[in-house]
Amino acid sequence: MDTILLFVQAVLLAGAGLAGFAAAITIGLSRNSFGGNCILYAEANWYNTTVIYFKDLGNNSACQFCVSLQVVASLYALAYAAYTGYIILKNTELRFLVMPAIAINVLLVICIFIQACVVSVGFRRFCKSVKNDMNDKDCSQGSDIDWNTRAKPDGSVPHDNYDVGKYYQFLTSGQGASWASFLFWLAISILTIIRRIRDKTSTTLDPNSDKAPITDVVI
């Protein structure tokens, strides 16, 4: 049973690593589409039915937080997966690492939940500003919009030419990968806690353990 749990843990860790890298890469690509500017929480306005401009760009720290957190979490996941493989092969575990691992896993669950919310809310706010009922445009059609026209009103944010490409697909993928990463880490945290409880229970009940209680012998 313990081997099965460890194998499941290794698979979940690999999934968390892949989801994290997918989130980091796609969010980073969406930023590159706008000349290195983060569009999470950005506000776009329509000047007329054909011209759109940025009234306010998003804070780059939001994208940097999302990318950096997922990269760190993914590297940790891969290292943890390798350690889990070592445990399966050697049938031994460094017990003093169990509680720190649980604490780190729970912390990652909280941080990645916040990160996924940042992406979802920021993306939704940006897309809400892009949507225009007058010309039937929405966020998914943003690649067809001319973001580089010079006919913009006063108060628009100046910028170099954008090559927006598939920013909508990138951010949609980044949002999905972020939530997948959260679910993976939530499952990993629950599993490591279950393994810890099982380990303590088996140690307590094992009559061959030097920690087992001494019982009276009835003749």
Z-matrix of the N, CA and C atoms (Angstrom, degrees):
N
C 1 1.464
C 2 1.530 1 111.18
N 3 1.344 2 115.57 1 -42.85
C 4 1.464 3 119.37 2 -179.83
C 5 1.531 4 110.87 3 -63.53
N 6 1.337 5 116.46 4 -37.75
C 7 1.468 6 120.22 5 178.93
C 8 1.522 7 110.67 6 -64.45
N 9 1.337 8 116.51 7 -39.43
C 10 1.465 9 120.84 8 178.89
C 11 1.526 10 110.03 9 -63.75
N 12 1.332 11 116.52 10 -44.40
C 13 1.465 12 120.83 11 179.28
C 14 1.524 13 110.83 12 -62.15
N 15 1.321 14 116.18 13 -40.19
C 16 1.468 15 119.74 14 179.01
C 17 1.529 16 110.99 15 -66.66
N 18 1.331 17 116.37 16 -39.33
C 19 1.459 18 119.62 17 178.22
C 20 1.533 19 110.60 18 -64.11
N 21 1.328 20 116.68 19 -43.40
C 22 1.466 21 121.09 20 177.47
C 23 1.530 22 109.91 21 -61.98
N 24 1.330 23 116.18 22 -40.19
C 25 1.458 24 120.05 23 178.45
C 26 1.520 25 111.36 24 -61.79
N 27 1.326 26 116.73 25 -42.08
C 28 1.470 27 120.60 26 179.14
C 29 1.526 28 111.13 27 -63.57
N 30 1.326 29 117.06 28 -40.65
C 31 1.470 30 121.03 29 178.96
C 32 1.529 31 110.31 30 -65.09
N 33 1.332 32 116.74 31 -43.58
C 34 1.466 33 120.84 32 179.27
C 35 1.525 34 111.09 33 -63.49
N 36 1.319 35 116.50 34 -39.13
C 37 1.465 36 120.18 35 178.90
C 38 1.524 37 111.06 36 -65.83
N 39 1.328 38 116.44 37 -40.60
C 40 1.464 39 119.55 38 176.80
C 41 1.528 40 110.25 39 -63.02
N 42 1.336 41 116.34 40 -41.43
C 43 1.461 42 120.23 41 177.50
C 44 1.514 43 112.14 42 -63.18
N 45 1.335 44 116.33 43 -40.96
C 46 1.465 45 120.60 44 178.45
C 47 1.523 46 111.07 45 -63.66
N 48 1.340 47 116.12 46 -39.47
C 49 1.458 48 119.75 47 178.72
C 50 1.511 49 112.17 48 -64.68
N 51 1.334 50 116.81 49 -44.62
C 52 1.464 51 120.64 50 -179.94
C 53 1.532 52 111.28 51 -66.41
N 54 1.336 53 116.74 52 -43.31
C 55 1.469 54 120.50 53 179.70
C 56 1.526 55 110.47 54 -63.56
N 57 1.321 56 116.46 55 -39.98
C 58 1.460 57 120.09 56 179.89
C 59 1.513 58 112.57 57 -64.45
N 60 1.339 59 116.55 58 -44.56
C 61 1.464 60 119.35 59 178.27
C 62 1.529 61 110.82 60 -65.40
N 63 1.335 62 116.99 61 -37.62
C 64 1.470 63 120.48 62 177.89
C 65 1.522 64 110.67 63 -62.25
N 66 1.335 65 116.33 64 -43.07
C 67 1.469 66 120.15 65 178.95
C 68 1.524 67 110.94 66 -63.92
N 69 1.328 68 116.75 67 -46.14
C 70 1.464 69 120.54 68 -178.17
C 71 1.525 70 111.47 69 -62.91
N 72 1.324 71 117.02 70 -43.67
C 73 1.463 72 120.82 71 -176.74
C 74 1.527 73 111.15 72 -67.08
N 75 1.339 74 116.80 73 -47.03
C 76 1.470 75 119.29 74 -175.90
C 77 1.532 76 112.04 75 -69.49
N 78 1.323 77 117.53 76 -37.17
C 79 1.463 78 119.84 77 176.68
C 80 1.526 79 109.83 78 -66.64
N 81 1.326 80 116.18 79 -39.15
C 82 1.459 81 120.08 80 176.55
C 83 1.520 82 112.22 81 -64.02
N 84 1.324 83 117.07 82 -40.00
C 85 1.463 84 120.65 83 178.62
C 86 1.525 85 111.75 84 -65.57
N 87 1.335 86 116.53 85 -36.68
C 88 1.467 87 119.31 86 178.18
C 89 1.527 88 110.67 87 -63.66
N 90 1.324 89 116.09 88 -34.83
C 91 1.462 90 119.76 89 178.05
C 92 1.525 91 110.90 90 -70.45
N 93 1.324 92 116.12 91 -38.45
C 94 1.466 93 119.50 92 178.03
C 95 1.533 94 111.56 93 -64.17
N 96 1.337 95 116.44 94 -28.56
C 97 1.470 96 120.03 95 179.50
C 98 1.519 97 111.71 96 -63.07
N 99 1.320 98 116.15 97 -24.20
C 100 1.471 99 120.19 98 -179.01
C 101 1.527 100 111.07 99 -116.13
N 102 1.306 101 115.03 100 42.76
C 103 1.458 102 120.82 101 173.63
C 104 1.513 103 114.22 102 63.37
N 105 1.337 104 117.65 103 31.68
C 106 1.452 105 121.22 104 179.97
C 107 1.509 106 113.61 105 85.94
N 108 1.332 107 117.25 106 4.21
C 109 1.465 108 121.33 107 178.89
C 110 1.526 109 110.63 108 -91.69
N 111 1.319 110 116.10 109 137.68
C 112 1.467 111 121.40 110 177.36
C 113 1.525 112 108.73 111 -81.57
N 114 1.327 113 117.05 112 128.88
C 115 1.465 114 120.04 113 -179.48
C 116 1.525 115 112.55 114 -101.07
N 117 1.334 116 117.18 115 2.69
C 118 1.459 117 119.24 116 173.49
C 119 1.532 118 108.23 117 -65.30
N 120 1.303 119 116.81 118 127.04
C 121 1.472 120 124.39 119 -178.45
C 122 1.530 121 112.63 120 69.77
N 123 1.348 122 117.50 121 9.77
C 124 1.463 123 119.73 122 176.24
C 125 1.526 124 109.41 123 -72.05
N 126 1.326 125 115.82 124 156.18
C 127 1.464 126 120.93 125 179.91
C 128 1.520 127 109.51 126 -123.58
N 129 1.334 128 115.13 127 119.41
C 130 1.462 129 121.19 128 178.48
C 131 1.523 130 109.47 129 -110.03
N 132 1.324 131 116.46 130 143.02
C 133 1.468 132 122.39 131 177.81
C 134 1.519 133 109.83 132 -124.32
N 135 1.303 134 114.97 133 151.69
C 136 1.466 135 120.22 134 175.33
C 137 1.518 136 109.24 135 -94.67
N 138 1.334 137 115.56 136 126.70
C 139 1.468 138 121.62 137 177.11
C 140 1.530 139 110.08 138 -78.08
N 141 1.323 140 114.61 139 -41.07
C 142 1.466 141 122.13 140 171.56
C 143 1.527 142 106.33 141 -150.85
N 144 1.293 143 117.62 142 -162.00
C 145 1.464 144 119.53 143 -175.45
C 146 1.524 145 113.57 144 -72.79
N 147 1.310 146 117.56 145 -9.13
C 148 1.469 147 120.30 146 -177.55
C 149 1.524 148 114.05 147 -123.39
N 150 1.320 149 116.99 148 -17.25
C 151 1.466 150 120.31 149 -174.12
C 152 1.523 151 110.16 150 -111.32
N 153 1.327 152 116.06 151 126.52
C 154 1.461 153 122.51 152 177.09
C 155 1.524 154 108.26 153 -120.27
N 156 1.317 155 116.33 154 149.49
C 157 1.462 156 120.28 155 179.03
C 158 1.523 157 109.27 156 -147.47
N 159 1.327 158 115.07 157 161.72
C 160 1.461 159 120.84 158 177.88
C 161 1.519 160 109.71 159 -88.89
N 162 1.318 161 115.14 160 121.24
C 163 1.459 162 119.86 161 172.09
C 164 1.524 163 109.75 162 -83.02
N 165 1.324 164 115.11 163 -31.31
C 166 1.462 165 119.84 164 179.42
C 167 1.520 166 108.12 165 -156.44
N 168 1.333 167 116.92 166 128.90
C 169 1.460 168 121.66 167 176.21
C 170 1.524 169 110.13 168 -87.89
N 171 1.313 170 115.63 169 154.90
C 172 1.456 171 119.45 170 178.31
C 173 1.518 172 111.48 171 -70.75
N 174 1.313 173 115.62 172 163.83
C 175 1.460 174 121.72 173 178.28
C 176 1.524 175 109.15 174 -79.82
N 177 1.326 176 116.73 175 125.68
C 178 1.460 177 120.22 176 -178.87
C 179 1.522 178 112.97 177 -61.53
N 180 1.323 179 117.01 178 -22.88
C 181 1.463 180 119.60 179 179.70
C 182 1.525 181 111.36 180 -65.00
N 183 1.336 182 117.63 181 -27.54
C 184 1.467 183 120.50 182 178.86
C 185 1.526 184 110.53 183 -65.79
N 186 1.334 185 116.11 184 -47.67
C 187 1.463 186 119.67 185 177.89
C 188 1.529 187 111.19 186 -67.30
N 189 1.337 188 116.35 187 -38.74
C 190 1.459 189 120.33 188 -179.61
C 191 1.521 190 110.87 189 -63.69
N 192 1.329 191 116.75 190 -39.44
C 193 1.470 192 121.23 191 177.04
C 194 1.515 193 110.45 192 -61.84
N 195 1.335 194 116.64 193 -46.05
C 196 1.465 195 120.97 194 -178.04
C 197 1.525 196 111.46 195 -63.57
N 198 1.325 197 116.02 196 -46.21
C 199 1.466 198 120.00 197 -177.92
C 200 1.528 199 110.93 198 -67.72
N 201 1.329 200 117.43 199 -48.29
C 202 1.467 201 121.38 200 -176.18
C 203 1.526 202 111.40 201 -63.15
N 204 1.331 203 116.47 202 -44.09
C 205 1.465 204 119.93 203 -179.57
C 206 1.521 205 111.21 204 -61.17
N 207 1.326 206 117.00 205 -44.46
C 208 1.459 207 119.68 206 -177.73
C 209 1.532 208 111.44 207 -68.71
N 210 1.310 209 117.96 208 -35.24
C 211 1.464 210 120.40 209 177.79
C 212 1.527 211 110.30 210 -65.33
N 213 1.335 212 116.74 211 -47.02
C 214 1.471 213 120.95 212 178.98
C 215 1.522 214 110.47 213 -61.80
N 216 1.334 215 117.12 214 -45.11
C 217 1.462 216 121.13 215 -179.64
C 218 1.527 217 111.27 216 -62.98
N 219 1.321 218 116.68 217 -37.98
C 220 1.464 219 120.59 218 -179.14
C 221 1.525 220 111.57 219 -68.73
N 222 1.317 221 116.67 220 -42.23
C 223 1.472 222 120.13 221 178.05
C 224 1.525 223 110.28 222 -63.79
N 225 1.325 224 116.81 223 -41.20
C 226 1.464 225 120.92 224 176.55
C 227 1.527 226 110.32 225 -63.21
N 228 1.334 227 117.04 226 -41.31
C 229 1.465 228 120.93 227 -179.60
C 230 1.524 229 111.22 228 -61.50
N 231 1.331 230 116.40 229 -43.16
C 232 1.457 231 119.50 230 -179.90
C 233 1.525 232 111.47 231 -66.64
N 234 1.342 233 116.65 232 -40.11
C 235 1.470 234 119.91 233 177.58
C 236 1.519 235 110.65 234 -65.07
N 237 1.331 236 116.28 235 -40.80
C 238 1.462 237 122.01 236 179.79
C 239 1.532 238 110.31 237 -67.03
N 240 1.342 239 116.95 238 -37.13
C 241 1.460 240 121.09 239 177.64
C 242 1.529 241 110.45 240 -64.61
N 243 1.339 242 116.31 241 -40.90
C 244 1.467 243 120.38 242 177.86
C 245 1.525 244 110.59 243 -63.72
N 246 1.334 245 116.73 244 -40.99
C 247 1.469 246 120.68 245 177.99
C 248 1.527 247 110.72 246 -64.59
N 249 1.346 248 116.47 247 -39.37
C 250 1.464 249 120.18 248 177.60
C 251 1.525 250 110.73 249 -62.81
N 252 1.328 251 116.73 250 -39.85
C 253 1.457 252 120.19 251 175.64
C 254 1.516 253 111.79 252 -62.24
N 255 1.330 254 116.34 253 -37.76
C 256 1.478 255 121.05 254 176.88
C 257 1.528 256 110.29 255 -62.62
N 258 1.330 257 116.58 256 -41.96
C 259 1.469 258 120.49 257 179.12
C 260 1.526 259 110.57 258 -61.61
N 261 1.343 260 116.93 259 -43.11
C 262 1.460 261 120.61 260 -179.05
C 263 1.526 262 110.97 261 -63.68
N 264 1.326 263 116.50 262 -43.33
C 265 1.462 264 120.46 263 -176.74
C 266 1.530 265 112.59 264 -72.59
N 267 1.327 266 116.33 265 -41.92
C 268 1.471 267 120.94 266 -175.23
C 269 1.523 268 112.96 267 -91.79
N 270 1.325 269 116.17 268 -12.32
C 271 1.461 270 121.36 269 -179.01
C 272 1.535 271 111.70 270 55.89
N 273 1.302 272 115.39 271 39.89
C 274 1.457 273 120.60 272 177.78
C 275 1.524 274 108.95 273 -148.33
N 276 1.331 275 116.21 274 148.67
C 277 1.459 276 121.13 275 -177.26
C 278 1.522 277 109.87 276 -137.01
N 279 1.325 278 115.69 277 139.88
C 280 1.462 279 120.50 278 176.32
C 281 1.526 280 107.91 279 -78.83
N 282 1.333 281 116.72 280 101.58
C 283 1.459 282 121.33 281 -170.63
C 284 1.528 283 113.34 282 -61.58
N 285 1.332 284 116.50 283 -30.55
C 286 1.468 285 118.84 284 -176.54
C 287 1.528 286 111.97 285 -70.60
N 288 1.345 287 117.31 286 -10.89
C 289 1.464 288 120.54 287 179.02
C 290 1.529 289 112.88 288 -91.46
N 291 1.335 290 117.51 289 -9.41
C 292 1.460 291 120.51 290 -173.51
C 293 1.528 292 111.63 291 -65.11
N 294 1.321 293 117.35 292 -53.10
C 295 1.462 294 120.59 293 -177.39
C 296 1.533 295 112.71 294 -65.71
N 297 1.349 296 119.61 295 -42.66
C 298 1.470 297 118.51 296 174.67
C 299 1.530 298 112.26 297 -59.58
N 300 1.342 299 117.17 298 -37.10
C 301 1.463 300 120.44 299 178.98
C 302 1.523 301 110.74 300 -64.48
N 303 1.325 302 117.46 301 -42.05
C 304 1.461 303 121.08 302 178.43
C 305 1.531 304 109.89 303 -62.54
N 306 1.338 305 116.41 304 -44.10
C 307 1.467 306 120.21 305 -179.62
C 308 1.531 307 111.02 306 -62.39
N 309 1.338 308 116.89 307 -42.91
C 310 1.470 309 120.77 308 179.68
C 311 1.525 310 110.23 309 -65.64
N 312 1.330 311 116.98 310 -41.69
C 313 1.467 312 120.79 311 -179.42
C 314 1.527 313 111.09 312 -62.02
N 315 1.319 314 116.60 313 -44.71
C 316 1.470 315 120.43 314 -179.93
C 317 1.532 316 109.99 315 -65.21
N 318 1.328 317 116.38 316 -40.09
C 319 1.469 318 120.19 317 178.25
C 320 1.527 319 110.46 318 -62.32
N 321 1.332 320 116.78 319 -40.55
C 322 1.463 321 120.35 320 178.75
C 323 1.520 322 111.62 321 -66.12
N 324 1.324 323 117.15 322 -36.91
C 325 1.461 324 120.15 323 176.82
C 326 1.528 325 110.13 324 -58.34
N 327 1.324 326 116.43 325 -46.05
C 328 1.468 327 121.00 326 -179.14
C 329 1.529 328 110.93 327 -65.43
N 330 1.339 329 116.06 328 -47.40
C 331 1.471 330 120.39 329 -176.75
C 332 1.525 331 111.62 330 -65.64
N 333 1.330 332 117.18 331 -42.08
C 334 1.462 333 119.84 332 -178.02
C 335 1.525 334 110.78 333 -72.74
N 336 1.323 335 117.64 334 -30.30
C 337 1.470 336 119.64 335 172.87
C 338 1.529 337 109.92 336 -61.62
N 339 1.324 338 116.31 337 -44.56
C 340 1.466 339 120.34 338 177.36
C 341 1.519 340 110.28 339 -62.62
N 342 1.332 341 116.70 340 -43.96
C 343 1.466 342 120.88 341 -179.85
C 344 1.526 343 111.77 342 -61.49
N 345 1.324 344 117.29 343 -42.82
C 346 1.464 345 120.92 344 179.27
C 347 1.529 346 110.70 345 -64.52
N 348 1.329 347 116.16 346 -37.92
C 349 1.467 348 119.87 347 176.84
C 350 1.527 349 110.96 348 -65.48
N 351 1.337 350 116.73 349 -39.54
C 352 1.465 351 120.65 350 178.42
C 353 1.531 352 110.28 351 -59.76
N 354 1.330 353 116.48 352 -44.27
C 355 1.466 354 120.26 353 179.96
C 356 1.527 355 110.78 354 -66.25
N 357 1.330 356 116.99 355 -47.59
C 358 1.462 357 120.64 356 -176.00
C 359 1.523 358 112.10 357 -64.07
N 360 1.326 359 116.62 358 -48.34
C 361 1.457 360 120.48 359 -177.76
C 362 1.530 361 110.49 360 -68.91
N 363 1.335 362 117.11 361 -43.41
C 364 1.457 363 120.64 362 179.98
C 365 1.517 364 112.25 363 -64.20
N 366 1.319 365 116.69 364 -41.01
C 367 1.465 366 121.49 365 178.41
C 368 1.526 367 110.45 366 -65.72
N 369 1.330 368 116.17 367 -43.44
C 370 1.464 369 120.13 368 -179.60
C 371 1.529 370 111.07 369 -63.66
N 372 1.330 371 116.98 370 -40.56
C 373 1.464 372 120.07 371 -179.14
C 374 1.532 373 110.52 372 -65.89
N 375 1.325 374 117.12 373 -42.02
C 376 1.458 375 120.14 374 178.33
C 377 1.524 376 110.74 375 -63.06
N 378 1.336 377 116.44 376 -46.50
C 379 1.465 378 120.17 377 -178.05
C 380 1.526 379 111.48 378 -64.95
N 381 1.316 380 116.69 379 -32.97
C 382 1.464 381 119.80 380 177.82
C 383 1.526 382 110.82 381 -63.25
N 384 1.325 383 116.79 382 -35.95
C 385 1.468 384 119.75 383 179.91
C 386 1.526 385 112.05 384 -75.84
N 387 1.340 386 116.66 385 -25.66
C 388 1.466 387 120.51 386 179.90
C 389 1.529 388 111.44 387 -78.10
N 390 1.315 389 116.91 388 -33.01
C 391 1.464 390 121.04 389 -176.28
C 392 1.530 391 110.59 390 -59.16
N 393 1.317 392 115.61 391 131.96
C 394 1.458 393 121.40 392 -179.07
C 395 1.526 394 108.99 393 -139.62
N 396 1.322 395 115.94 394 112.30
C 397 1.461 396 120.51 395 -178.08
C 398 1.529 397 112.21 396 -71.72
N 399 1.343 398 116.67 397 -22.84
C 400 1.466 399 119.25 398 -176.94
C 401 1.523 400 112.17 399 -66.12
N 402 1.328 401 116.09 400 -36.37
C 403 1.462 402 118.25 401 179.79
C 404 1.527 403 112.50 402 -117.97
N 405 1.326 404 115.56 403 17.54
C 406 1.471 405 121.65 404 176.01
C 407 1.525 406 112.73 405 57.05
N 408 1.327 407 116.53 406 36.87
C 409 1.454 408 120.62 407 178.05
C 410 1.528 409 109.82 408 -100.90
N 411 1.309 410 115.57 409 142.72
C 412 1.460 411 119.78 410 171.28
C 413 1.518 412 108.96 411 -136.48
N 414 1.326 413 115.70 412 -177.99
C 415 1.470 414 120.33 413 -171.84
C 416 1.530 415 112.31 414 -63.02
N 417 1.319 416 117.07 415 -33.96
C 418 1.461 417 120.23 416 -177.99
C 419 1.523 418 112.01 417 -68.13
N 420 1.331 419 117.43 418 -18.10
C 421 1.462 420 121.99 419 179.06
C 422 1.529 421 112.16 420 -100.28
N 423 1.326 422 115.05 421 13.16
C 424 1.458 423 119.54 422 -176.85
C 425 1.507 424 114.02 423 -61.33
N 426 1.331 425 117.17 424 -26.27
C 427 1.462 426 120.04 425 -179.90
C 428 1.514 427 111.59 426 -69.22
N 429 1.322 428 117.02 427 -19.03
C 430 1.464 429 121.12 428 179.80
C 431 1.532 430 112.59 429 -90.65
N 432 1.318 431 117.02 430 -1.50
C 433 1.458 432 121.57 431 -177.43
C 434 1.526 433 109.87 432 -92.10
N 435 1.307 434 116.39 433 142.58
C 436 1.468 435 120.72 434 176.25
C 437 1.523 436 108.63 435 -84.73
N 438 1.347 437 115.70 436 102.15
C 439 1.463 438 121.13 437 -179.61
C 440 1.529 439 111.80 438 -86.21
N 441 1.319 440 117.39 439 -5.67
C 442 1.462 441 120.62 440 -170.65
C 443 1.529 442 114.10 441 -108.78
N 444 1.328 443 117.29 442 5.19
C 445 1.458 444 118.80 443 179.89
C 446 1.533 445 110.49 444 -62.92
N 447 1.325 446 115.32 445 145.89
C 448 1.463 447 120.18 446 -177.92
C 449 1.531 448 112.01 447 -87.97
N 450 1.313 449 117.06 448 -9.26
C 451 1.469 450 120.41 449 -179.36
C 452 1.519 451 109.77 450 -80.98
N 453 1.326 452 114.91 451 80.33
C 454 1.463 453 120.21 452 -176.94
C 455 1.525 454 109.60 453 -128.02
N 456 1.300 455 117.17 454 150.83
C 457 1.469 456 120.42 455 -178.96
C 458 1.522 457 112.07 456 -76.43
N 459 1.322 458 114.85 457 168.38
C 460 1.465 459 119.59 458 173.34
C 461 1.533 460 109.14 459 -63.39
N 462 1.311 461 115.73 460 142.78
C 463 1.460 462 119.91 461 -179.34
C 464 1.508 463 113.83 462 97.90
N 465 1.334 464 117.06 463 -6.86
C 466 1.462 465 119.54 464 177.15
C 467 1.525 466 109.22 465 -76.77
N 468 1.320 467 115.54 466 150.59
C 469 1.468 468 120.72 467 -178.34
C 470 1.532 469 109.19 468 -79.63
N 471 1.347 470 118.76 469 120.32
C 472 1.468 471 120.51 470 178.29
C 473 1.524 472 110.75 471 -69.59
N 474 1.318 473 116.66 472 147.34
C 475 1.458 474 119.79 473 -179.21
C 476 1.518 475 109.53 474 -161.64
N 477 1.340 476 115.51 475 162.50
C 478 1.462 477 120.95 476 173.16
C 479 1.530 478 108.56 477 -73.69
N 480 1.308 479 116.02 478 171.13
C 481 1.461 480 119.94 479 179.20
C 482 1.525 481 110.81 480 -61.95
N 483 1.314 482 115.06 481 136.31
C 484 1.460 483 121.41 482 178.77
C 485 1.523 484 109.73 483 -98.38
N 486 1.317 485 114.88 484 144.74
C 487 1.462 486 121.46 485 169.77
C 488 1.520 487 106.14 486 -117.47
N 489 1.333 488 116.19 487 79.57
C 490 1.472 489 121.02 488 -166.15
C 491 1.518 490 113.22 489 -64.77
N 492 1.332 491 117.73 490 -30.41
C 493 1.459 492 120.25 491 176.53
C 494 1.516 493 112.82 492 54.08
N 495 1.336 494 115.79 493 -128.31
C 496 1.468 495 121.43 494 -176.44
C 497 1.528 496 110.88 495 -106.27
N 498 1.324 497 116.62 496 49.61
C 499 1.462 498 119.12 497 -176.50
C 500 1.531 499 112.18 498 -60.43
N 501 1.344 500 116.87 499 -35.39
C 502 1.470 501 119.78 500 -178.69
C 503 1.528 502 110.40 501 -64.62
N 504 1.320 503 116.40 502 -43.98
C 505 1.461 504 120.39 503 177.85
C 506 1.519 505 111.09 504 -64.93
N 507 1.347 506 116.42 505 -38.62
C 508 1.458 507 120.05 506 179.33
C 509 1.533 508 110.94 507 -62.32
N 510 1.331 509 116.19 508 -48.31
C 511 1.461 510 118.99 509 -177.63
C 512 1.526 511 112.09 510 -71.10
N 513 1.324 512 116.93 511 -33.54
C 514 1.465 513 119.38 512 175.46
C 515 1.527 514 110.16 513 -62.76
N 516 1.331 515 116.08 514 -44.06
C 517 1.472 516 120.53 515 177.66
C 518 1.523 517 110.83 516 -65.49
N 519 1.343 518 116.75 517 -41.29
C 520 1.460 519 120.69 518 179.41
C 521 1.512 520 112.05 519 -62.96
N 522 1.321 521 116.19 520 -38.46
C 523 1.458 522 120.78 521 178.11
C 524 1.523 523 110.91 522 -66.28
N 525 1.332 524 116.86 523 -46.44
C 526 1.460 525 120.52 524 179.21
C 527 1.519 526 112.17 525 -63.99
N 528 1.336 527 116.81 526 -41.96
C 529 1.465 528 120.71 527 179.75
C 530 1.530 529 111.13 528 -66.31
N 531 1.326 530 117.11 529 -34.01
C 532 1.470 531 120.56 530 178.79
C 533 1.524 532 110.92 531 -64.91
N 534 1.332 533 116.33 532 -44.07
C 535 1.465 534 119.37 533 178.83
C 536 1.528 535 111.50 534 -70.36
N 537 1.334 536 116.66 535 -34.07
C 538 1.462 537 119.19 536 175.04
C 539 1.524 538 110.39 537 -63.80
N 540 1.326 539 116.24 538 -41.44
C 541 1.462 540 121.19 539 177.29
C 542 1.529 541 110.88 540 -59.94
N 543 1.330 542 115.92 541 -43.62
C 544 1.470 543 119.88 542 177.76
C 545 1.524 544 111.16 543 -59.09
N 546 1.330 545 117.49 544 -45.76
C 547 1.470 546 121.01 545 -178.79
C 548 1.530 547 111.02 546 -64.86
N 549 1.330 548 117.01 547 -38.90
C 550 1.463 549 120.17 548 177.11
C 551 1.529 550 110.72 549 -61.19
N 552 1.339 551 116.89 550 -46.87
C 553 1.461 552 119.63 551 -177.93
C 554 1.531 553 111.83 552 -69.49
N 555 1.315 554 116.79 553 -31.83
C 556 1.459 555 119.48 554 175.34
C 557 1.529 556 110.13 555 -64.33
N 558 1.332 557 117.03 556 -44.70
C 559 1.463 558 121.07 557 178.28
C 560 1.530 559 111.10 558 -64.52
N 561 1.331 560 116.69 559 -40.41
C 562 1.470 561 120.78 560 179.14
C 563 1.528 562 110.24 561 -62.57
N 564 1.323 563 117.04 562 -43.82
C 565 1.467 564 120.84 563 -179.49
C 566 1.522 565 111.23 564 -62.78
N 567 1.327 566 116.12 565 -45.02
C 568 1.467 567 119.93 566 178.65
C 569 1.523 568 110.55 567 -61.85
N 570 1.338 569 116.37 568 -42.21
C 571 1.458 570 120.49 569 -178.52
C 572 1.529 571 111.87 570 -65.57
N 573 1.329 572 117.24 571 -42.60
C 574 1.473 573 119.11 572 180.00
C 575 1.527 574 111.11 573 -66.63
N 576 1.323 575 117.41 574 -34.33
C 577 1.471 576 120.40 575 176.56
C 578 1.523 577 110.07 576 -67.13
N 579 1.345 578 116.87 577 -41.93
C 580 1.475 579 120.57 578 177.82
C 581 1.520 580 110.59 579 -61.59
N 582 1.328 581 116.61 580 -42.91
C 583 1.463 582 120.22 581 179.08
C 584 1.518 583 110.76 582 -63.66
N 585 1.310 584 117.90 583 -38.27
C 586 1.458 585 121.52 584 178.48
C 587 1.528 586 110.94 585 -64.44
N 588 1.324 587 116.44 586 -43.70
C 589 1.471 588 120.86 587 179.01
C 590 1.521 589 110.48 588 -64.37
N 591 1.334 590 117.04 589 -44.43
C 592 1.469 591 120.51 590 178.59
C 593 1.517 592 111.04 591 -62.11
N 594 1.326 593 116.23 592 -38.81
C 595 1.460 594 120.30 593 -179.05
C 596 1.528 595 111.05 594 -65.40
N 597 1.325 596 116.94 595 -44.01
C 598 1.459 597 120.74 596 179.03
C 599 1.519 598 110.89 597 -66.01
N 600 1.342 599 116.92 598 -39.45
C 601 1.464 600 120.58 599 -179.69
C 602 1.519 601 111.36 600 -65.96
N 603 1.340 602 116.34 601 -44.08
C 604 1.461 603 119.89 602 -178.84
C 605 1.523 604 111.28 603 -66.75
N 606 1.322 605 117.59 604 -34.56
C 607 1.462 606 121.20 605 178.03
C 608 1.525 607 110.87 606 -67.74
N 609 1.330 608 115.86 607 -38.93
C 610 1.467 609 120.77 608 -178.87
C 611 1.518 610 111.44 609 -69.14
N 612 1.342 611 117.04 610 -37.96
C 613 1.458 612 120.89 611 -174.16
C 614 1.516 613 113.42 612 -90.59
N 615 1.309 614 118.29 613 -13.22
C 616 1.458 615 121.06 614 -177.14
C 617 1.531 616 109.75 615 -70.92
N 618 1.364 617 118.28 616 114.29
C 619 1.470 618 120.07 617 -178.10
C 620 1.518 619 113.01 618 -67.64
N 621 1.320 620 117.49 619 -18.85
C 622 1.463 621 120.92 620 -179.99
C 623 1.521 622 112.43 621 -86.85
N 624 1.355 623 116.16 622 -6.60
C 625 1.448 624 119.31 623 -179.45
C 626 1.519 625 110.52 624 -75.34
N 627 1.332 626 117.10 625 143.64
C 628 1.455 627 119.98 626 178.36
C 629 1.520 628 111.52 627 -71.85
N 630 1.372 629 116.74 628 -7.82
C 631 1.456 630 120.76 629 177.49
C 632 1.522 631 112.18 630 -97.10
N 633 1.339 632 117.52 631 -3.65
C 634 1.455 633 120.95 632 -177.69
C 635 1.526 634 109.68 633 -70.90
N 636 1.348 635 119.47 634 146.56
C 637 1.450 636 121.92 635 -179.96
C 638 1.513 637 112.45 636 -68.99
N 639 1.316 638 116.86 637 146.49
C 640 1.465 639 122.81 638 178.15
C 641 1.517 640 108.70 639 -85.40
N 642 1.326 641 118.04 640 124.92
C 643 1.466 642 121.74 641 -178.17
C 644 1.514 643 109.98 642 -106.96
N 645 1.317 644 115.21 643 154.90
C 646 1.449 645 120.98 644 177.52
C 647 1.532 646 110.65 645 -72.21
N 648 1.297 647 116.59 646 145.26
C 649 1.459 648 121.76 647 177.71
C 650 1.521 649 108.01 648 -99.10
N 651 1.324 650 115.59 649 121.98
C 652 1.464 651 120.83 650 -179.97
C 653 1.518 652 109.37 651 -98.73
N 654 1.354 653 117.28 652 125.18
C 655 1.474 654 122.08 653 -179.30
C 656 1.510 655 108.89 654 -101.02
